Amino acid sequence: MTNTTAPATAPAQGIQTPGMQPQGIGVPAPQTAPTAAPYPDIAVQAIDLVKDYGEGDNAVHALRHVNVAFERGKFTAIMGPSGSGKSTLMHALSGLDTVTSGHVLFGGQDITQFNDKELTLLRRTNIGFVFQSFNLLPMFTAEQNILMPLTLAGKKPDTQWLQTLTTQLGIADRLQHRPSELSGGQQQRVAIARAFIAHPRVVFADEPTGALDTISSAEVMGMLRRFVKEMGQTVIMVTHDAAAASYADRALVFADGRIVADVANPTEEGMTELVMRQRQQATAVLGNTAVAD
Ligand SMILES: Nc1ncnc2c1ncn2[C@@H]1O[C@H](COP(=O)(O)OP(=O)(O)OP(=O)(O)O)[C@@H](O)[C@H]1O
């Protein structure tokens, strides 16, 4: 078992912004990296997570000792300026990328200790992904795309769940169409059905509304929210869209590899203001650096 440098508690980190209610989970962090789920309410947790790209003077510090726990059955949005570390955190939490130091507990298991085979199995059975560009396979029908995670895992299709999901998403009559015959909003709904088909513990969504118009975005976000509220799913979403973030139970704001705000029940206006402030601060820092240079 590996010793961690985790603090005694791992609260949701960050500056609590006036007028916004903080939502620190305050989960006691384990003193050593555990192999069983000690905190059943936590779906995934980052402990003292560091990710550096490159070394020495050229190193980019993408994650700077991030501590955060994501509750089961909650919808969390991650916002922040470009380059602040949002995607890096999501890739670390979902086992898509390695970290420099620290731990990721997924269902209580330290996945930073997993080998490639274990990570592939984890992603196939416990994680669903939704991407900005849908990532559907063009030669397959909508139904075949949705069932792909089960097909790859050699599992039988759960026809009842397929029907429930596609009815809820309003695509039950589009299942025999190929992606090119569907609108962007419909393609994203197919991608969402695919993300949930294998009953994953966590669905990670990376800019799910980035390629959609305002109306399709609102529909897709409403559906994600329903899956969380009515079916107890856990969703973690990176977004630049404050309107999308307002569907979440909680929003984290990243800046320069750190969580700088942790907001419960975010509103579009509140998140727009917060992210704007972070962007201005980042620009001011860049300006000062240029002057100093
Ligand atoms: N493979 C890589 N090699 C070197 N640097 C990288 C790599 N991937 C990311 N970075 C750097 O790490 C930092 C964080 O990047 P990350 O993609 O996590 O930011 P982000 O907040 O998701 O940005 P965006 O909103 O633009 O997608 C950035 O400075 C980025 O340039």
The ligand as an SDF file (V2000), in Angstrom:
LIG
                    3D

 31 33  0  0  0  0  0  0  0  0999 V2000
    0.1030   17.0860  -23.7020 N   0  0  0  0  0  0  0  0  0  0  0  0
    0.4590   18.2640  -23.2130 C   0  0  0  0  0  0  0  0  0  0  0  0
    1.7400   18.6650  -23.2490 N   0  0  0  0  0  0  0  0  0  0  0  0
    2.1300   19.8470  -22.7260 C   0  0  0  0  0  0  0  0  0  0  0  0
    1.2920   20.7140  -22.1170 N   0  0  0  0  0  0  0  0  0  0  0  0
    0.0020   20.3640  -22.0460 C   0  0  0  0  0  0  0  0  0  0  0  0
   -0.4980   19.1240  -22.5870 C   0  0  0  0  0  0  0  0  0  0  0  0
   -1.8390   19.0590  -22.3510 N   0  0  0  0  0  0  0  0  0  0  0  0
   -2.1620   20.1880  -21.7110 C   0  0  0  0  0  0  0  0  0  0  0  0
   -1.0710   20.9700  -21.5200 N   0  0  0  0  0  0  0  0  0  0  0  0
   -1.0290   22.2760  -20.8290 C   0  0  0  0  0  0  0  0  0  0  0  0
   -1.5760   22.1030  -19.5270 O   0  0  0  0  0  0  0  0  0  0  0  0
   -2.3530   23.2280  -19.1460 C   0  0  0  0  0  0  0  0  0  0  0  0
   -3.7820   22.7930  -18.8090 C   0  0  0  0  0  0  0  0  0  0  0  0
   -4.3820   22.3000  -20.0040 O   0  0  0  0  0  0  0  0  0  0  0  0
   -5.9070   21.7900  -20.0410 P   0  0  0  0  0  0  0  0  0  0  0  0
   -6.1310   21.2110  -21.3980 O   0  0  0  0  0  0  0  0  0  0  0  0
   -6.1670   20.9250  -18.8780 O   0  0  0  0  0  0  0  0  0  0  0  0
   -6.7030   23.1480  -19.8820 O   0  0  0  0  0  0  0  0  0  0  0  0
   -8.2750   23.4210  -20.0400 P   0  0  0  0  0  0  0  0  0  0  0  0
   -8.6680   24.2370  -18.8750 O   0  0  0  0  0  0  0  0  0  0  0  0
   -8.9960   22.1440  -20.2560 O   0  0  0  0  0  0  0  0  0  0  0  0
   -8.2840   24.2940  -21.3690 O   0  0  0  0  0  0  0  0  0  0  0  0
   -9.4090   24.4190  -22.5150 P   0  0  0  0  0  0  0  0  0  0  0  0
  -10.5970   25.0560  -21.8710 O   0  0  0  0  0  0  0  0  0  0  0  0
   -8.7560   25.3130  -23.5210 O   0  0  0  0  0  0  0  0  0  0  0  0
   -9.6840   23.0440  -23.0410 O   0  0  0  0  0  0  0  0  0  0  0  0
   -2.2780   24.1900  -20.3330 C   0  0  0  0  0  0  0  0  0  0  0  0
   -1.2630   25.1450  -20.0740 O   0  0  0  0  0  0  0  0  0  0  0  0
   -1.8940   23.3130  -21.4970 C   0  0  0  0  0  0  0  0  0  0  0  0
   -1.1890   24.0270  -22.4890 O   0  0  0  0  0  0  0  0  0  0  0  0
  1  2  1  0
  2  3  1  0
  2  7  2  0
  3  4  2  0
  4  5  1  0
  5  6  2  0
  6  7  1  0
  6 10  1  0
  7  8  1  0
  8  9  2  0
  9 10  1  0
 10 11  1  0
 11 12  1  0
 11 30  1  0
 12 13  1  0
 13 14  1  0
 13 28  1  0
 14 15  1  0
 15 16  1  0
 16 17  2  0
 16 18  1  0
 16 19  1  0
 19 20  1  0
 20 21  2  0
 20 22  1  0
 20 23  1  0
 23 24  1  0
 24 25  2  0
 24 26  1  0
 24 27  1  0
 28 29  1  0
 28 30  1  0
 30 31  1  0
M  END
$$$$
